[in-house]
Amino acid sequence: MKKLSFIYILVCVSFISNAQIQHEDFNANTLPNGWATVDSKSGYSWEFGYTGNLEGSGLQNPASFQSGGVIFNDNKYGDLKNNHVELISPSVNLTAKRIVTAEIEVTYNLQTFSNDGKFMIDVWDGEVWENVLTDTKDTKTTNSGENQTVLIDVTAYVNNDFKVKFVYDDENALTWGVGIDDYKLLGVAGSKVAGFEKVGFDYYPNPVVNNILTLLSSKKIGKVVVYNTLGQRVISIEPSVLESKLDMHNLAVGTYIVQVTVDKEVGVFKVVKQ
């Protein structure tokens, strides 16, 4: 396939906008519904709805969460040290939602002291927690007044019990702490394939966990072509059926672009093979 054509496919996929699946702004001064915390052994926990300046972020132009956020103030609770706290989101069944790609967006502020104190983000892959971010440095610069926003691709961890865990550990030292202003879980649903609205097309599961990707349509599926991220054609079949079982056992773990032709209409979507 020509490189230009493959670039076009990628552009078509990228134009499928992310839907917001989960969002928490931590503005309220209570633990959000469905969320859970793990407190430090000393009994201290997160503070919700915090609107003040973030300690350690500077005197002239300190950072803040003007509309509210959740913080752990290690400077306030640090005399006992050994502070390790966790904040865990509600579970979401991303498999049932036919999620093709997923990302988490987090705005936070970490202030260390003598390089002590770290902030981590883990995601549940269905069996174990997977670390997707570990930060051990001050957010931006002192007196910048800025927070930090990260966008993390978590497509590889899509499952029927997806959740996010925020972790702060003061590393057994007296330090400043961390604050989280906003969290979003974004995703693209696989059943929403542009151009296929009238042919009743769907596919599952995504990610593909047992080598078989099932394609369904109210009209015969004429052709299926699979490309890797380099634009190389790795599968090409012409099933001419309403339900096709696409065998991906010969493909390596990773992300693939699937191009399907149904009744002269062409649809493109991403799948992840685990």
Long-range contacts (C-beta under 8 A, 24 or more apart in sequence): 1-227, 1-231, 1-233, 3-231, 6-227, 6-231, 6-257, 7-231, 9-227, 9-257, 9-259, 9-268, 10-257, 12-194, 12-268, 13-257, 13-268, 13-269, 13-270, 15-194, 16-188, 16-192, 16-194, 16-269, 17-188, 18-101, 18-103, 18-186, 18-187, 18-188, 19-186, 19-187, 19-188, 19-189, 20-184, 20-185, 20-186, 21-92, 21-94, 21-97, 21-99, 21-102, 21-185, 21-186, 21-187, 22-89, 22-90, 22-92, 22-183, 22-184, 22-185, 23-182, 23-183, 23-184, 23-185, 24-89, 24-182, 24-183, 25-67, 25-68, 25-69, 25-181, 25-182, 25-183, 26-65, 26-68, 26-69, 26-70, 26-180, 26-181, 26-182, 26-183, 27-67, 27-68, 27-69, 28-68, 29-68, 33-90, 34-89, 34-90, 35-87, 35-88, 35-89, 35-90, 36-87, 36-88, 37-85, 37-86, 37-87, 37-88, 38-84, 38-85, 38-86, 38-88, 39-85, 40-77, 40-80, 40-82, 40-83, 40-84, 40-85, 41-82, 41-84, 42-77, 42-80, 42-82, 42-83, 44-72, 44-77, 44-80, 44-83, 44-85, 45-72, 45-85, 46-70, 46-71, 46-72, 46-85, 46-87, 47-71, 47-72, 47-73, 50-179, 54-109, 54-111, 54-176, 54-177, 54-179, 55-111, 55-176, 55-177, 56-111, 56-112, 56-113, 56-138, 56-175, 56-176, 56-177, 57-109, 57-111, 57-139, 57-142, 57-143, 57-144, 57-145, 57-176, 58-142, 58-143, 58-144, 58-145, 59-143, 60-143, 61-143, 61-144, 61-145, 62-143, 62-145, 63-109, 63-139, 63-140, 63-144, 63-145, 63-146, 63-147, 64-145, 65-109, 65-147, 65-179, 65-181, 67-181, 69-179, 69-180, 69-181, 69-182, 70-179, 70-180, 71-177, 71-178, 71-179, 71-180, 72-168, 72-177, 72-178, 72-179, 73-176, 73-177, 74-117, 74-168, 74-170, 74-174, 74-175, 74-176, 74-177, 75-174, 75-175, 75-176, 75-177, 76-177, 78-170, 78-173, 78-174, 78-175, 79-174, 81-170, 81-172, 81-173, 81-174, 82-170, 82-172, 83-168, 83-169, 83-170, 84-167, 84-168, 84-169, 84-170, 85-167, 85-168, 86-165, 86-166, 86-167, 87-165, 87-166, 87-167, 87-180, 88-163, 88-164, 88-165, 88-166, 89-163, 89-164, 89-165, 89-183, 89-185, 90-163, 91-124, 91-161, 91-162, 91-163, 92-162, 92-163, 92-185, 93-160, 93-161, 93-162, 94-158, 94-159, 94-160, 94-162, 94-187, 95-158, 95-159, 95-160, 95-204, 95-205, 95-206, 96-160, 97-187, 97-189, 98-189, 98-190, 98-191, 98-202, 98-203, 98-204, 98-206, 99-158, 99-187, 99-188, 99-189, 99-190, 99-206, 100-155, 100-187, 100-188, 100-189, 100-190, 100-206, 100-269, 100-270, 100-271, 100-272, 101-153, 101-155, 101-187, 101-188, 101-270, 101-272, 102-153, 102-154, 102-155, 102-157, 102-158, 102-162, 102-185, 102-186, 102-187, 102-188, 103-151, 103-152, 103-153, 103-154, 103-155, 103-185, 103-186, 103-187, 104-132, 104-151, 104-152, 104-154, 104-164, 104-183, 104-184, 104-185, 104-186, 105-149, 105-150, 105-151, 105-152, 105-182, 105-183, 105-184, 105-186, 106-133, 106-149, 106-150, 106-152, 106-166, 106-180, 106-182, 106-183, 106-184, 107-147, 107-148, 107-149, 107-180, 107-181, 107-182, 107-183, 108-139, 108-147, 108-148, 108-150, 108-178, 108-179, 108-180, 108-181, 109-139, 109-147, 109-148, 109-178, 109-179, 109-181, 110-135, 110-137, 110-138, 110-139, 110-148, 110-178, 111-138, 111-139, 111-175, 111-176, 111-177, 111-178, 112-136, 112-137, 112-138, 112-175, 112-176, 113-173, 113-174, 113-175, 113-176, 114-173, 114-175, 116-170, 116-171, 116-173, 116-174, 116-175, 117-168, 117-169, 117-170, 117-171, 117-173, 117-175, 117-176, 117-177, 117-178, 118-168, 118-169, 118-171, 119-166, 119-167, 119-168, 119-178, 120-166, 120-167, 120-168, 120-169, 121-152, 121-164, 121-165, 121-166, 121-167, 122-164, 122-165, 122-167, 123-154, 123-157, 123-162, 123-163, 123-164, 123-165, 124-157, 124-159, 124-161, 124-162, 124-163, 124-164, 124-165, 125-156, 125-157, 125-159, 126-157, 126-159, 126-160, 126-161, 126-162, 129-165, 130-157, 132-157, 147-179, 147-181, 155-207, 155-255, 155-272, 156-207, 156-272, 156-274, 158-187, 158-206, 158-207, 158-272, 159-207, 188-270, 190-269, 190-271, 193-260, 193-267, 193-268, 193-269, 194-267, 194-268, 195-265, 195-266, 195-267, 196-260, 196-262, 196-265, 196-267, 198-265, 199-262, 199-263, 199-265, 201-260, 201-262, 201-267, 203-258, 203-269, 203-271, 206-271, 206-272, 207-271, 207-272, 207-273, 207-274, 208-248, 208-271, 208-272, 208-273, 208-274, 209-274, 211-247, 211-248, 211-249, 211-273, 212-245, 212-246, 212-247, 212-248, 213-245, 213-246, 213-248, 213-258, 213-271, 214-243, 214-244, 214-245, 214-246, 215-239, 215-243, 215-244, 215-245, 215-246, 215-260, 216-242, 216-243, 217-242, 217-243, 217-262, 218-242, 219-262, 219-263, 220-262, 220-263, 221-260, 221-261, 221-262, 222-261, 222-262, 222-263, 222-264, 223-260, 223-261, 224-258, 224-259, 224-260, 224-261, 225-258, 225-259, 225-260, 226-251, 226-256, 226-257, 226-258, 226-259, 227-256, 227-257, 227-258, 227-259, 228-254, 228-256, 228-257, 229-254, 229-255, 229-256, 229-257, 248-273
